[in-house]
Amino acid sequence: PPYTIPAGGQQVVNVAATAINNQPGSYQAFVSIAEPCNSATSTLNSIFGFNGDLAVGTNHPPTYIGGCRSDIKNATFKNLSSNDSITVVSLLITNANGANDAEDFQLASSFNSTEVNPNGGSLDVPILFQPLAAGADSAALIFTLQGKGFDGGDSTWFDTVILKGVGVSVQRTIGVGSITAPPQYHTTDLGTEQIPIVADAPIDANAPNNGTVEAYGYQFDVSWKRDVFNYTSITAPTGITFGPPTVTYNAATDMETRTFRGTSLTPLSGETTLGTINVTAYLNKGDTTPIVPSNVEWFGQNETTLCYVSTATTAAAFNFDEQCGNTEVQKFMQNSVVVTSIGEIQPNPVRNNALVSYTVRSQAPITIGIYDLLGNEVRRIVDGEVQLPGTHSIAIQSEGLGSGSYYCRLTDGQQVSTKPFELEK
C-alpha cells in the first residue's frame, strides 16, 4: 500500500508473518471502503494460520524403583495464538540426552489424534513414570502436529519436550544379632538361645516422602542345619503378630529353613528388631551350624509385596559347647545310654517290612517319622507317645512307599537321632 480503490471497490491485502520458532504462519487482511468519501475505515478479518504453540514436559518427584511404585504427571500442549485449530496427530516417547530411560516413561492412557482449539486451547497428556533403577531419568516426548502453513495449506511439524524423574530405593541390611559383627552363639545340651533378627535402620527412616508410610509388615527366612536346634517360638516387637513359621528342608545342604511373617495394624515405624527366635540346642553330634537370614520382603496393608526396599543380609554361627563340665555331654560323646537314639533297621535294604530298634534315655514323648531325601515326612510311625526309659522296637510298613533312599528320624523333644535306609521293591 497505499492502494487506489475505486468507489464501491475492495482491495484484498495478503500479509506474510515472520515465523517464530521456525514454525510458518500467514495472515490475510480484508480492507474495505466504509463510505463513499475521501476517508475510509478498514475491517480486518483474521484467518490466521500462525502456529503459536507451546509444549511442556514433566518433572516427576522421587519415586521408588522396582515396578510397583509410579507417579503420573501431565505433559501439556497449548495452542497459544493461532486462530486455527492444531491437531496433535500422534505421540512418541524415545530416549534423550544419551540416556536409555525411555522404558521408565509411558503414556498413562491410549492416545488418539486430537484437535486443539485456537486461542489458548490445551491438551494434557498423562505420563506414567515407573523407574526400574535408582538415579536421574530422562526421555523425550515427541508431538506430531498438523495445522495451517504460511501459504494457507496444511503443514506438519514436531514439538519435542523432555520428561524427567528420579528413581530411588531404600537399602536395608538384615543380620543375625548384629549387622557389623555377627555373633558366635554357643550353649550346651538343652541350653536355650535367643537369636534376634535385626535391621541396620527402621524401614521408615531417611526415606523419600512418598512411599514408606504404607509398610505394614515383613517376611524373612532363617536357615540352620537340621536337628541342631529345637525351635520353640519367636518373640515379636510391640504391635507385630507372627503366625506359625513354614518349614522347608534342603537335603543337599542339610539346611532347614523357617519362613517368618509378621504383620501390624499400623504402619511400621522406628523398629530395628524384626523378631527374636527362641531355640533349644539338641544333644546331637551335628554340633555346628551357620544361621543364615535371607529372602527379606516388606509388604503393605493389603499384604502385597512392596518393592521399594533393596535388602542385603549378614549371617551368624552356632557351636555346640562340649565343655563346661556337662556330664551328659561327655557321656553323649561316648555314646552312653543317656542318649535317645535309633539303633538298627533290619533288614536294610527293606523290601516289605522292617524292624527299628531305639533307646529312650528318660521318660519322654517320642516321635518317629520316615523322611525322603528332600526332607519331606512321608510317614509318621509314632506321634508324641510317652515312653519309658530303655530299649524299644517298632515295625516299618513299606506299603505305599516307592523304592529309594529314606531315613528314619526319632526325637524326644530334646535330642534327635536319624538312621538312613534303602527301600527296594
KOLMAR-151992 format. One record per residue (C-alpha): chain; x, y, z. Coordinates in Angstrom, 2 decimals. Layout:
   ch         x         y         z
    A         X         Y         Z
...
***
This chain:
   ch         x         y         z
    A      0.00      0.00      0.00
    A     -1.06      2.71     -0.49
    A     -3.76      1.32     -2.77
    A     -6.12      3.25     -5.01
    A     -9.57      1.82     -4.52
    A    -12.43      2.95     -6.76
    A    -15.77      3.90     -5.18
    A    -17.53      0.74     -4.09
    A    -14.42     -1.31     -4.78
    A    -12.47     -3.66     -2.49
    A     -8.79     -4.46     -2.15
    A     -7.51     -7.77     -0.70
    A     -4.16     -7.46      1.05
    A     -2.04    -10.57      1.79
    A      0.36    -10.14      4.72
    A      3.25    -12.57      5.34
    A      4.19    -13.04      9.02
    A      7.69    -13.72     10.32
    A      7.97    -17.31     11.57
    A      8.56    -17.85     15.31
    A     10.49    -20.96     16.44
    A     10.78    -21.93     12.78
    A      7.05    -22.51     12.57
    A      5.35    -20.92      9.50
    A      2.24    -18.77      9.55
    A      0.18    -16.35      7.44
    A     -2.35    -13.59      7.97
    A     -4.98    -12.38      5.48
    A     -6.42     -8.89      5.94
    A     -9.60     -7.58      4.23
    A     -9.73     -3.76      3.87
    A    -12.94     -2.23      2.53
    A    -14.36      1.30      1.95
    A    -16.75      2.11      4.72
    A    -18.48      5.06      2.97
    A    -18.18      6.91     -0.38
    A    -15.89      9.76      0.57
    A    -12.20     10.57      0.72
    A    -11.76      8.80      4.08
    A    -12.06      5.08      4.67
    A    -12.08      2.68      7.60
    A    -10.70     -0.83      7.43
    A    -12.07     -4.05      8.84
    A     -9.51     -6.85      9.43
    A    -10.94    -10.38      9.48
    A     -8.31    -12.93     10.52
    A     -7.94    -16.36      9.02
    A     -4.64    -16.57     10.90
    A     -2.68    -19.74     10.23
    A      0.26    -18.86     12.50
    A      1.40    -21.83     14.62
    A      1.81    -20.20     18.03
    A      2.08    -23.40     20.08
    A      3.84    -24.38     23.30
    A      4.61    -27.89     24.60
    A      5.70    -28.57     28.19
    A      7.29    -31.77     29.55
    A      7.11    -33.37     33.03
    A      9.23    -33.34     36.17
    A      8.35    -36.29     38.45
    A      9.22    -36.43     42.17
    A     11.44    -39.17     43.68
    A      9.66    -42.47     43.01
    A     10.53    -45.90     44.38
    A     12.06    -48.37     41.95
    A     11.16    -51.96     41.23
    A      7.95    -51.82     39.24
    A      5.32    -51.35     41.96
    A      5.71    -47.62     42.53
    A      4.79    -44.98     39.96
    A      3.92    -41.31     39.54
    A      1.71    -39.61     36.95
    A      2.27    -36.04     35.76
    A      0.79    -34.24     32.74
    A      2.80    -33.13     29.77
    A      0.89    -30.27     28.06
    A      0.39    -28.92     24.56
    A     -1.07    -25.41     24.18
    A     -2.39    -23.64     21.09
    A     -1.39    -20.16     22.24
    A     -2.03    -17.64     19.46
    A     -3.28    -19.39     16.39
    A     -6.79    -18.64     15.17
    A     -6.80    -22.09     13.58
    A     -7.03    -25.43     15.29
    A     -3.85    -27.50     15.62
    A     -4.15    -31.28     15.58
    A     -1.93    -33.46     17.73
    A     -1.66    -36.42     15.38
    A      0.49    -38.78     17.47
    A      2.84    -39.05     20.45
    A      6.13    -40.90     20.79
    A      8.37    -41.43     23.83
    A     12.01    -42.04     22.95
    A     15.47    -41.83     24.54
    A     17.00    -38.42     25.11
    A     20.29    -36.86     26.20
    A     22.24    -40.04     25.54
    A     20.30    -41.97     28.19
    A     18.32    -45.19     27.74
    A     15.48    -44.34     30.08
    A     12.54    -44.30     27.66
    A     11.19    -47.55     29.16
    A     10.76    -45.77     32.52
    A      8.14    -43.42     30.99
    A      4.84    -44.46     29.41
    A      1.64    -42.88     28.19
    A     -0.77    -43.43     31.08
    A     -3.65    -43.98     28.63
    A     -4.09    -44.71     24.95
    A     -3.94    -41.70     22.62
    A     -5.95    -40.83     19.51
    A     -5.46    -37.89     17.19
    A     -6.86    -34.81     18.97
    A     -7.74    -31.31     17.70
    A     -6.67    -28.46     20.00
    A     -8.85    -25.35     19.72
    A     -7.34    -21.99     18.73
    A     -6.59    -19.07     21.02
    A     -5.49    -20.82     24.19
    A     -6.79    -24.36     23.77
    A     -4.71    -27.03     25.51
    A     -4.25    -30.79     25.72
    A     -2.98    -32.66     28.80
    A     -1.07    -35.88     28.19
    A     -0.74    -38.02     31.36
    A      2.75    -39.57     31.63
    A      3.35    -42.58     33.88
    A      6.81    -42.66     35.48
    A      7.77    -46.12     36.76
    A     11.54    -46.25     37.32
    A     13.41    -49.53     37.09
    A     16.66    -48.31     38.68
    A     17.78    -45.63     41.09
    A     19.05    -42.33     39.71
    A     18.01    -39.46     37.45
    A     15.95    -40.48     34.39
    A     15.03    -38.55     31.27
    A     13.30    -39.22     27.97
    A     11.84    -37.24     25.08
    A      8.16    -36.87     24.23
    A      7.61    -36.00     20.56
    A      4.34    -34.36     19.45
    A      3.48    -34.79     15.76
    A      1.38    -31.72     14.83
    A     -0.69    -30.57     11.86
    A     -2.08    -27.08     11.13
    A     -2.10    -24.20      8.63
    A      1.16    -23.22      6.98
    A      2.25    -19.77      5.83
    A      0.63    -20.35      2.45
    A     -2.69    -21.34      3.97
    A     -2.13    -25.02      3.23
    A     -1.74    -27.90      5.68
    A      1.62    -28.23      7.38
    A      3.15    -30.94      9.61
    A      5.80    -30.25     12.24
    A      7.12    -31.64     15.54
    A      7.49    -30.39     19.09
    A      9.87    -32.23     21.44
    A      9.82    -31.89     25.22
    A     11.83    -33.56     27.98
    A     10.37    -35.92     30.59
    A     12.32    -36.04     33.86
    A     12.16    -38.18     37.01
    A     14.27    -39.66     39.80
    A     14.22    -43.32     40.83
    A     15.05    -44.03     44.47
    A     15.43    -47.12     46.67
    A     15.72    -47.79     50.39
    A     18.66    -50.02     51.30
    A     18.39    -52.10     54.45
    A     20.80    -54.74     55.75
    A     19.32    -57.57     57.84
    A     21.54    -59.56     60.18
    A     21.51    -62.21     62.90
    A     22.22    -60.48     66.20
    A     24.25    -57.68     64.62
    A     24.97    -56.04     61.29
    A     28.62    -55.16     61.82
    A     29.92    -58.08     63.94
    A     27.68    -61.18     63.69
    A     27.98    -63.15     66.93
    A     29.04    -66.75     67.54
    A     26.32    -68.43     69.60
    A     27.09    -71.44     71.80
    A     25.43    -73.48     74.53
    A     25.27    -76.98     76.00
    A     22.63    -79.70     75.86
    A     19.13    -78.24     76.31
    A     20.60    -74.75     76.55
    A     18.38    -72.01     75.19
    A     19.36    -69.32     72.74
    A     17.64    -66.08     71.78
    A     18.53    -65.16     68.19
    A     17.44    -61.61     67.26
    A     16.95    -60.70     63.60
    A     17.88    -57.04     63.24
    A     17.92    -54.28     60.61
    A     20.53    -51.54     60.33
    A     17.79    -48.86     60.37
    A     14.00    -48.63     60.71
    A     12.14    -49.08     57.44
    A     10.70    -45.56     57.69
    A     14.00    -43.75     58.42
    A     15.56    -41.33     55.92
    A     13.23    -42.35     53.13
    A     11.71    -40.15     50.40
    A      8.33    -38.75     51.29
    A      6.11    -40.81     49.04
    A      6.46    -44.44     49.99
    A      7.40    -45.96     53.32
    A      4.36    -44.99     55.37
    A      2.43    -47.89     53.86
    A      4.73    -50.70     55.13
    A      2.60    -52.85     57.44
    A      4.73    -55.97     57.80
    A      7.63    -58.09     56.66
    A      8.72    -61.63     55.94
    A     12.13    -63.28     56.22
    A     13.74    -66.73     56.13
    A     16.21    -68.08     58.68
    A     18.13    -71.31     57.99
    A     20.24    -73.63     60.14
    A     21.28    -77.28     59.98
    A     18.54    -79.73     60.75
    A     18.48    -81.21     64.26
    A     20.89    -78.70     65.80
    A     18.03    -76.67     67.32
    A     14.54    -77.33     68.56
    A     12.59    -74.22     67.54
    A     10.18    -73.08     70.27
    A      8.84    -69.60     69.43
    A      9.53    -66.12     68.09
    A      9.28    -63.01     70.25
    A      7.68    -60.19     68.26
    A      8.24    -56.43     68.60
    A      5.37    -54.39     70.01
    A      2.47    -54.27     67.56
    A      3.72    -57.14     65.38
    A      1.94    -60.50     65.19
    A      3.60    -63.66     63.82
    A      1.84    -66.79     62.63
    A      3.45    -70.25     62.78
    A      6.50    -70.39     60.50
    A      6.56    -72.66     57.47
    A      9.45    -75.14     57.29
    A     11.37    -76.46     54.28
    A     14.44    -78.69     54.09
    A     17.32    -78.90     51.61
    A     18.82    -82.38     51.72
    A     21.86    -81.35     49.66
    A     22.95    -78.80     52.27
    A     21.18    -80.39     55.28
    A     19.76    -76.91     56.00
    A     16.29    -76.41     57.43
    A     14.61    -73.08     56.63
    A     11.79    -71.37     58.51
    A      9.80    -68.56     56.94
    A      8.53    -65.96     59.42
    A      5.84    -63.42     58.53
    A      4.98    -60.54     60.86
    A      2.05    -58.14     60.39
    A      0.93    -54.89     62.01
    A     -2.35    -52.98     62.14
    A     -0.47    -49.69     61.81
    A      2.42    -48.54     59.58
    A      5.84    -49.69     60.76
    A      7.91    -47.01     62.45
    A     11.16    -46.89     64.39
    A     11.70    -50.65     64.77
    A     15.11    -52.26     64.14
    A     14.49    -55.71     65.68
    A     12.24    -57.73     63.41
    A     11.85    -60.61     65.85
    A     13.82    -62.79     68.31
    A     13.87    -66.52     67.57
    A     13.90    -68.77     70.64
    A     15.50    -72.22     70.29
    A     16.80    -75.07     72.42
    A     20.03    -76.85     71.46
    A     19.53    -80.52     70.69
    A     22.01    -83.06     72.04
    A     23.28    -84.01     68.62
    A     26.64    -84.69     67.05
    A     25.86    -82.21     64.29
    A     27.09    -79.55     66.70
    A     27.84    -76.56     64.50
    A     25.77    -74.61     62.01
    A     25.57    -71.27     60.25
    A     22.46    -69.20     61.00
    A     21.52    -67.52     57.72
    A     18.82    -64.89     57.09
    A     17.52    -64.48     53.54
    A     14.58    -63.51     51.29
    A     13.51    -60.41     53.21
    A     10.28    -58.82     51.93
    A      8.21    -55.86     53.10
    A      4.51    -55.57     52.35
    A      1.64    -53.13     52.59
    A     -1.69    -53.02     54.38
    A     -3.24    -55.41     51.87
    A     -0.20    -57.72     52.27
    A      1.01    -57.21     48.70
    A      4.79    -57.10     48.42
    A      6.39    -53.66     48.41
    A      9.30    -53.43     46.03
    A     10.97    -50.25     47.18
    A     13.41    -51.94     49.56
    A     16.72    -53.43     48.49
    A     17.88    -55.81     51.22
    A     21.24    -57.40     51.99
    A     21.82    -59.94     54.79
    A     24.61    -61.00     57.16
    A     24.79    -64.40     58.87
    A     25.94    -65.71     62.26
    A     27.02    -69.13     63.52
    A     26.37    -71.57     66.37
    A     28.77    -74.03     68.03
    A     27.64    -76.69     70.47
    A     29.56    -76.31     73.73
    A     31.12    -79.68     74.60
    A     32.92    -78.42     77.70
    A     31.84    -76.67     80.92
    A     31.71    -79.90     82.98
    A     28.42    -81.10     81.49
    A     28.41    -84.83     82.26
    A     25.55    -85.56     79.86
    A     27.57    -84.08     77.01
    A     30.59    -86.15     77.97
    A     28.51    -89.33     78.11
    A     26.84    -88.41     74.86
    A     30.21    -88.09     73.15
    A     30.95    -91.60     74.42
    A     27.61    -92.93     73.11
    A     26.32    -93.57     76.62
    A     22.79    -94.82     77.32
    A     21.68    -91.33     78.36
    A     21.12    -90.74     74.64
    A     17.76    -91.23     72.95
    A     18.82    -92.79     69.66
    A     17.89    -95.12     66.81
    A     19.70    -98.45     66.70
    A     19.48   -100.87     63.80
    A     16.93   -101.05     60.98
    A     16.60   -104.69     59.95
    A     16.63   -105.77     57.24
    A     18.32   -102.98     55.30
    A     17.59   -102.73     52.40
    A     13.90   -103.02     53.28
    A     11.68   -104.94     50.86
    A      8.37   -105.21     52.65
    A      8.59   -104.57     56.38
    A     11.45   -103.84     58.78
    A     12.06   -103.53     62.50
    A     13.52   -100.37     64.03
    A     15.19   -100.56     67.45
    A     15.77    -97.43     69.52
    A     16.78    -96.36     73.03
    A     14.95    -93.84     75.21
    A     17.17    -92.10     77.80
    A     14.32    -90.91     80.09
    A     10.56    -90.90     80.10
    A      9.56    -88.55     77.31
    A      7.13    -88.09     74.40
    A      8.67    -89.92     71.42
    A      8.05    -89.07     67.77
    A      9.35    -91.27     64.95
    A      8.91    -90.45     61.26
    A     10.10    -91.61     57.84
    A     11.52    -88.90     55.54
    A     12.60    -88.82     51.92
    A     15.87    -87.22     50.84
    A     14.14    -83.88     50.23
    A     13.26    -83.72     53.90
    A      9.57    -84.43     53.43
    A      7.95    -86.57     56.10
    A      6.25    -89.41     54.21
    A      5.03    -91.42     57.19
    A      4.56    -90.85     60.92
    A      5.19    -94.07     62.89
    A      5.00    -92.77     66.46
    A      3.37    -89.44     67.26
    A      4.30    -87.93     70.64
    A      3.78    -91.16     72.60
    A      5.20    -91.02     76.14
    A      7.59    -93.94     76.58
    A      9.68    -95.23     79.49
    A     13.48    -95.38     79.50
    A     15.03    -98.42     77.86
    A     15.25   -100.20     74.50
    A     12.21   -100.39     72.25
    A     11.38   -101.56     68.73
    A      8.69   -100.85     66.18
    A      7.83   -102.07     62.69
    A      8.15   -100.03     59.49
    A      5.43   -100.78     56.94
    A      6.61   -100.11     53.36
    A      3.15   -100.21     51.77
    A      2.55    -97.06     49.72
    A      6.23    -96.07     49.58
    A      8.27    -96.25     46.41
    A     11.76    -97.67     46.06
    A     14.53    -95.29     47.03
    A     16.55    -93.80     49.87
    A     14.89    -92.77     53.13
    A     15.85    -92.06     56.69
    A     14.15    -92.71     59.99
    A     14.12    -89.76     62.42
    A     13.48    -90.00     66.17
    A     13.13    -87.15     68.67
    A     12.12    -86.81     72.30
    A     11.88    -83.02     72.07
    A     15.41    -82.61     73.39
    A     17.52    -84.89     71.23
    A     17.32    -86.08     67.65
    A     18.65    -89.25     66.06
    A     18.46    -90.33     62.42
    A     19.28    -93.53     60.52
    A     19.28    -93.95     56.73
    A     17.89    -97.00     54.95
    A     17.09    -98.21     51.44
    A     13.71    -99.46     50.25
    A     13.75   -101.94     47.38
    A     10.58   -103.36     45.84
***
